Amino acid sequence: MVNIHNLSVSFQGDYVFEKITFQLKPGDRVGLVGKNGAGKSTLLKIIAGEQEYDTGQIATDKEISIGFLKQDIDFEKGRTVLEESYEAFTEIKKLEKQLAEINKQLAERTDYESDGYHQLMVDLNEIQHQYEIHGGYNYQGETERILQGLGFQREDFTKLTETFSGGWRMRIELAKLLLQNNDILLLDEPTNHLDIESILWLEEFLKGYTGAVVIVSHDKMFLDNVTNRTIEISLGKIYDFNKPYSQYLVLRNELREQQLASQKNQQKQIEQTEKLIDKFRAKASKATMAQSLIKKLDKIDRIEVDEDDNSVMTLRFTVSITPGKVVIEAENISKNYGDKEVLKNVNLLVDRDSKIAFVGQNGQGKSTLAKIIVGEITYQGKLTLGHNVQIGYFAQNQADYLDGSKTVLDTMIDAANEKNRSKVRDILGSFLFRGDEVEKYVRVLSGGERNRLALAKLLLQPFNVLVMDEPTNHLDIKSKNVLKGALKSFEGTLILVSHDRDFLQGLTNKVYEFKDRHIKEYLGDIDYFLEQRNLQNLREAEKRTVVTEVKEKRSAGEEYEIQKKLKSAKNKLSNVEASIAALEKEIANIDTELLINYEETIAKPHFFEKYQEKKKKLKKLMEEWEVLQETVESLS
């Protein structure tokens, strides 16, 4: 499908990666991993044809289609969610315009016997045929199914895209890509803005995807559940294993240990040979032997151990001044977005030095309450900040507040004051922006690099209360660990909105669960909360309320039987979806042949019988899919 050979890319004289080679085949679901700035997004852009490369070759099959979900997207204003989603169907929309124009003419014209009118009828018949071939009568239903899978409600379909946050607009873009049936999907951090229900839906969708998928993500669970191959970019090289991420890490460590052992043994042999050479050189009779050993030594292929990129940012949050005992007091806080009530009469008391986690399903008000606390949005009720409280805020889309036209250095200097302006370069260095990297424009930074810059910028302001909304989005695993260490040692008050259990473990001493417009307090860490809720992980906590309630009413025996049936139904559903995808591709190929060479194609023996049979089979499979989907939903 795609062959990449000896690909090299450099930036300001330094190689991002050098002479990398790999293939992408149908069915490959690749997790592309590496540190922030390693070149993951760059590689996706190159495969998508949006960025040039220095040397090497990229060979693809003819007429291959590639869908690319970028971190930065632009929307045309004035379109509804449905209208924007329909933009995925360029050919269908073109045919719709043609049909509308013809129907308009047919309605207005009265020269029914003329050649022109007759030609309009012929054109109408042909375009309708093409419209059917391209799925014109089915695309609207498929669009609604995908949008609902990604978390949209029916009432959202008619709303303008500009009324949604960046995260929800990202979902629309993802929906468009999933609707296009591309041969290759390139997804750059697809889960950053998805709630758990949408992540689970996307996992199932990608598992059944017949083409190739390349995913950049720092979500270990998502990678393990979806991928069957891992490619890591590290220090300009790639490491490629046909394993999901966690299994890959084990193999990668084993390989390095083997390399170290082999290198150690080889080094012993080299040292022994060098001693013999020194010994024989002193004797004239052994000079020939010494020369022979030197030649032998020169021919040894030295074992190299793969280097690890161990560079990490350094981070420390300091408290500005000591605040009063109570830092935040909220009474009867309510918040509506139009007709939708997110919070209702919420009360919250935050003592000095508290470490709090906000958890729960997306859309339940976690980010909303965080924004209310920092004074970003209006609300009903009363909120009081304590004496000497200074709040530092890291928003979920913090990186979006950065000006792309500024350099990294200018961004920091503009945010600094007289006291800390002289420390700007040192702070940037601790966040891995060193040397010429400070002169990079913000617009060329990766998502992870932007998040690091936003964190660095945060250090320039004084605070004793830190509110952070999904701070680990875009951060690589090492950077996550550094941030966690800094928050552990932070001596002020901390409020964290997160769905990352690994990150939250050991960080907080109080958990608030957001559910049905209210909050519930748990006096312990995230593990205590999960224990109290009898849950294995945060994914379960974030699932829809109705699911949990139904499950709680079942006995253990009933639950076992239902889970057996659910598993069976899901397996059947997966098989049917794979069959539908394969059959749709077959029909699409035939439709393409009809477009290219109509006469030759229809001349094939029993062509129309076979063609109609495939369509009937597809219809039957779609009906079967609907029944199975309903079964799965009823059992879930």
N, C-alpha and C positions, 0 to 999 in steps of 0.2 A: 504494500500500500504506500508506505513512505520509507525511503532509504536515506539515511543521513550518514555522510562519510567525511571524516577528517575535518569537521566543522570547527572553525576558530573565530572568535569574536574578541576584540580588544576595546578598551576604553581608556583614552588618554595615555596610550602606550603600554598599559597593563592588560594582560589577557584575562577576560572573564572566564572563558574556557578555551581549551586549545586541543585541536585534533580529536574531537570526540566523534564516536561512530556508534550508531544503533539503528534498529529497524522498528517500525510500527506495523502490526498486522491486525486484521479483523479479529475482534474478541479480546485484544489486549486492553486491560484496564490498569494503566500505569500511574503509580503514585510518584510524582516528581518532587523530591525533597532536597533540603539543604538549608544552610543558614540564610538569613536575610541578606540580600545583596549578592548571593552566590551566582545568580544569573538565571533563575527559574523562569521568571516572567519574560526575560529577554529571549530565552529559548522558545517559549510559547509563541511570542510575537514573530520570531523567525519562521517557525513551522507554519504559522498563519499567513505568512507573506507580508507582514506589516513592518518588518525591520530587515535591513540589509545585514550581511555577514561579511567578514574579511576574506576568508579562504574556505575551501571545501566544496562539497556538492550535496544538493538535496534533490533526489529523484522521486517523483510521485506517479501513481497510475494516472491515466488520462481521465479528465473530467471528474476528478475527485473533489468532493465538497467538504469544506472545513468550517465548523462553527466555533467561535472563540468568545468565551465569557471573560471580559477584561475587568480589572478592578475599577477602572474609571469609565463611565458611560455617559453619553449625552442623549437626551430625549427632545423631540420636537414638541413644544408646548401646544395645548389645545386638543390633544387626543385623549380619549378615554382609555381605560385599561384594556378593554376589548379591542378597540381600534388600533392601539399600539401593538397588541399581540398579533393581530391579523397581518401586520407588516411582515410577518414571517413568510407569508404566502404571496410572494411577489408575482408569480405567474398567474395565480388565481385572481388576484386583485386586478391585474392587467386585463384578464378575460372578462371580469365583471364590468369594468369600464366600457369595454367593447360591446358587451351585451346591453348595457344601459343605453348606449348611444343608438344601437340598432333598434331597440324597442321604442325609443323616443321617436325615431324616424318613421317606424311602422305606424305609430299612433297618430302622427301628424300628417303623413302622406295619404293621398286618395287615389293616386295613379296605379290602381291595383293590377292593371294589365300590362304595365310597362316592364321593359327589361330590367330597369334599375330596381323596381320593387321586387321583381323575381329574384334578382341577385342578392337583395337584402335577406330574403327568406333562405336562400342557399347558405349565405354567410352565417345567419342565425343558427341554422342546423349544425354547421361545422364547428362554430365556436361553442355551442352547447355540448357537442360531443367532446371537444377538448377540455371543457370545464369539468365534465364528468370524469374523464381520464385522470385529471390532476386532483381529483378528490374535492371538487367544489361544493358538493352536496353534503360532505361529511366534516369539513374542516372546522366549522363553528362549534360542533359538539365536542370534537377533540380538543379544541382550544379551552373550552370551559372545564373539561376534565383535568387538563394539565394545570390550569390556574388554581382550581380547587385543591389539587394535590399539593401545590406550593403555598397553601394557606389563605388564598383569597376567598371571600364570601361572595355570593351572587350579587348582593347589594353593592359590592365594590366595583363590579364590571363596568358600570356606567360613570364612575367617578374619573375626573381628570388625573393624568399621571403626575402632574406637578403638585397635587395635593398630598402625595405620598412621600415618605422619607426616602433617603438614598438606598436604604436596605430593601424597601419594598419595590423600588424601581429596578433594583438588581434582580429581584425575583421575576419581574416582567421580562427582562432581558433573557434570563435563564429559560423562562417559558417559551420564548420565541425560538431559542436554539433547540430546545427539545422537540419543538413542533416541525422543525425543518428536515428531520431524518438525514442529518449529515453523515458522511462516511467517518469523519473524525471529529470528536468533541474535545476542545481544549478549555478546561475550567480552572480559572485562577481564583482560588479561595472561595469556592461556591457556598460553603456552609457558614461563612462569617455572619450573614444576615438572616439565617434561617432558624426558626424555632425547631424543637425536637421532632414534632409531628412532620414537618416539611423535610427535615433531614432523613427521617426514616423512609418517607415516601421516595425521596431522591435516591436513597440507597437501593431500594427495590427496582426503581426505574433503570438505574445504571447497570445493575446486575443482569438485566435482560437485554441490554443494548448490544446490537449485533456488530456495530462498527468498532473503531478504536477510541478509547477515552484516555486523555492525559490530564491528571488532576494535580494541581499545586495546592497543598493543604498542610496545616499543622495540627489538624484534628486526628489524633492517632486512631481513635475508635472508628471514625469514618473511613480512613484509609484501610484499616484491617478488614472492615466489613465489605468494602467495594472492590479493592484492587486485587490483582493477581500477579503484579510485577512492581518492582520498586527500582527507580533510577535516582541515585543521589549525585548531586553536583557538589564537589568539595575540592577547593584549591585548584580549580581549572580542569579537573578530571571528572569522569563519571564512573560510578559503580553500579552495575546492572545485574539484578537477580530476579528470577521468576518466582518471587515470593511477596506476600503482603508485608507491610512495614515492620511489624514486630518480629516476624520470622526473619526478615532481612537483617535486622540489627544483630540477631544472634549469629547468623552466618557471616556477617561482616566482621564481627569480633573474632569468631573462630578463624577466619581467613588471616586476620592480622596477627593472631597468636601463632599460627602456622608459619607465617612469614618471619616473625621474630625468632622462632625456634630454628628455622632453616638458615636465617642470616647468622645466628649465633654459632651454629655448627660450621658454616662456611668460613666464618671469621677465624675460628680455631684452626681450620685447615690452612688458611692463608698465612696465619702467624707461624705455624710449624714449617711451612714451605719457605718463608722469609728467613727463618733461623738457619735452615739448611743452606740456603743461598749464601748467607753471611759466612757460614762455616766453610763451604767449599771454595768461596772466593779467595780465601787465604792460602789455599794450596794450589800450586800450578797444575798438579796432576788431576785436580777436580774441576778445573776451569770450564771444561766442556759441559760437565754435568750441571754446573751452576748456571751456564747460559741456557741450557735446556729447561731448567726449572723456571728461569725468568720468563722464557717464552710461554711455558705452560701457565704461569701466573697471569700473564697478560691476556691470555685467551679465556680466562674464567669470566663467565657471565655473572656479575655481582648481583646478589639478591637485594632488591630494594623493598623496604617496608612502606606500605601506603601511609602517607602523612595524614594526620587528623588536624582539622582546623579547630584549634582550641581557643581561639580568640573570643572573648566575651566582653560585654559591656560591664561597667562597674556603676553601681547605683546606690545612693543613700539618701533617704528622706529625713530631713531634720525639722524639728518643731520650732516654729517662730517664737511664740511666747506661750506661757501656760494660761489656758482659758479657765472659766468658772467650772464648777462641778457638773452642772447640766449644760450641755452644748447645743442641743436641739430639742425643742418641745413642739409637737404638732398636735392640734386638737380639731377633731371633726373635719379632716381634710377630704374634700371631694373634688373630682375632676371629670368633666365631660368633654368629649371631642364630637361636637355636633349632637346627634341623638345617642351616641354611644357613651355610656357611663363607665369609666375605667376604675375610679376609686370612689368609695362611699363611706363617709364618716370615719376615716382612718385616724387612729391615735398612735402617737409614737413618742417615746421619751428616750433620748440618747445621752448617757452619762459620759463624762470625760474618760478618755482612754479605752472606750468600748471598741471592740472589733466585730463588725456586723456583716453578715452576708444576706443579700436579697436574692431569693431563688423563686422559681416558678415558671410556668408556661409563658411564652411571649404574648404580649398584648394584655397582660394582667396588671400592668401598672408599675413595674419595677423601675424602668427608666423614667417614667412620669414622676414618681415620687422623688427620685434622685434630682430631676430638673427643678422640682418645686423647692427642694431643700437649698439648692444653689441659686434660686431666684431667677431661673431662666424662663419660666412660664407662669401664667396666671392660674388661680385656683379659688375654690371656696373653702372657708374655714380659717383657722388661725395657726400661724407658724412663727415661733419665737427663737431667735438665736441667742445663746448665752453670752456672758461677759467675755470680751476679748477674743471671740471666735473669728478665726480667719480660715476660709474654706478654699482648698485647692480642688479643682474639678477636672477630671479626665473623661470626656464624653465618649460615647460609643463610636461616633464618627469624628473623633478629635482631629484626625489627620486631614479631614475635609476643610478645617478652618485654616490650614496653612496656605499661604500664597504661592502658587506654582511659579510665578515670575521672579521670585526672590531666590537667592542662593541660600544654602544651609547656614552659612555664616551671617548673612544679612538678617535672616529670620531671627536668629538668636540675639544679635546686636540690637535690633529694633524692639525686642521684648525685654531687654535688660535695663537696669537702672544704673546710676552712677556707682553704686557700691559693688555690684557684681559684674559690670561690663568687662572688667579686666580678666575675669575668670571664664569668659565665654569659650575660648579655645580649649581650655583645660576640661570644661564640662563636655564639650563636643568630643574630645579625645576619649573620655571615659565611656562615651556612647558609640565608639568605633568610627567616628568621623575624624579621620586623621589626614594630615598633609593636604594634598590637592582636593580631597573629597569634600572639604568644607566649601569649595567653590562650585560644587554641583548645584544645578537648579533643582528646586523642590519637585518640579513636574517630572523629572527623570528618575526620581527615587522610587524604589519598590514600596509596596504597602507596609512591609516590616520596617524598612528604613524610615518611612514617614512616621510610623508609630514611635520609633526610637527618638526621632527629632522632637515629636510632641512631648514625650517624657522628659527630654532634656530641657525643653522650654518651660515645662511645669516647675522645674527646680529653680527657676529664676524668680518665682513669686513666693512670698511668705505664707505659710499655712500651718495650722495645728489640727485641722480636720480635713481628711482626704476622702473625697467621693470619687470612685472609679467605676465606670460603666463598661463592662466587657474589655478590660485593658489588654487582654491577651490576644485579641483579634490581630491577625497578621504576624504575630511574634513567633520566631522559631523556638524550638523546645529549650535550647540553652538560654535564650533571652527570657523566656517564661520563668525559668528557675532563678535567674538573677533578680527579676522583678519580685518574685515570691520571697526571696531572701531579704530584699530591701524592705518589703512590707512587714515581714516578721520582726525586723529590728526597729521599725517605726514606732516612736514612743507617743504618738498622738492618737487621735480618734480616726477609725477607718470604717468606711462603708463601701462594700464591694457588691456590684451586680455582676453575677457570673453564672454560667452553666457548666463550668469546668471543675469537676469534682477533684481531680488531681491537684489543680491549682489551689482550690479552697481548703484542702486538707491541712490542718494545723495552723491556719491563718486567722480564723475567727473564733469567738467564744459565744456568739449568739446568731441565730438564724431566723429570718422572717420569711415565711412562705406567703406568696401573693396568689390569691385564689378567689374567684367570684367577687371581685371588687373590694375584698377585705384582706387583712394581713393577720397571720398567726405567729406568735412568738415561740421559739424553742431555745431554752437556756443551755446551749451546748454547741459543739462544732458541727461541721457538715456530716460527719459520721454518726453523731448522736441524732441529728435530724432524720437521717435515712433509717436509722435503727427504730426510732419512734414511729415513723411512717411505714415501717416494715417493708422498705424498698432496698433494692440492690444497688441502684445508681440514680443519678439525677435525671437520666432519660425517662425513667418511670415516673418520677415526680412531675415532669413537664408534660406528660401525656394528658390528653383531654380528660376533664373531670368525669364525664359520663362513663368512660372506659373503666376508671378506677372504681366507681360506684357499683357498676354491674359486677365486677370481679369480686368485690367485697361480700356480695350477697350469695355467692356460690360456695357450696361445700367443697372439700378437698377432692372427693371422688368426681363430682360434677366438673370441677376445674380441669382435672386430668383428662377426662373424656373430651371436653371442649377443646383443650389444647391439641389433642390428637387430631380431632376433626379440622381444626384451624390449620395445623401444619400440612395435613393432606390437601386441603383446599388451596393453600398458598402454593404448594408444589404444582398442583394441576394448573393454577392460574399462571404460574411462571412458564410452564410448558406451552400453554395456549398463547401467551404473549409472545414467546419465541417463534411459534408457528405463524402467528399473525404477522410479525415483523418480517419473517422470511418470505411469506406469500405476498405481502405488500411490495417487497423489493422485486419479486418476480414479475408482478403485474406492472410495476413502474418501468422495469426494463422493456417489457412488451410495448407499453405505451410509448416509450422513447423510440423503439423500432418503428412503430406506426407513424410517428412524427417525421422520422428521418426518411423512411422508405415505405410508404403506405402500400403501394401496389405489390411489391415483392413480398412483403410480410403477409398480406391477406391471401396471397397465392399458395402459401404453405398448406399441405394436406390437413383438413379438419381444423384449421386455425381458429375459426370462430367458436366451434364446439369446445375446444380446449380452453380458449380464453374465457368463455362464459362459465365453464366448469370451475375455473380458478376463482372467479368472482363469487359464484355460489358458495364455494368452500370458505371463502373469506367471510361472507355474510354469516354463514353458520358458526364459524369460529368467533365472530364478534358477538353473536347471540350467546354462545357458550361463555365468553368472557364476562358478559354482563351478569349472567346467573352466578358465576363463580365469585365475581367481585361483590355482589350482594351477600353471598354466603360468608365471605371473609369479613365484611363489615358487620354482619349480624353476630358473628362469633367473637369479634375483637372486643 
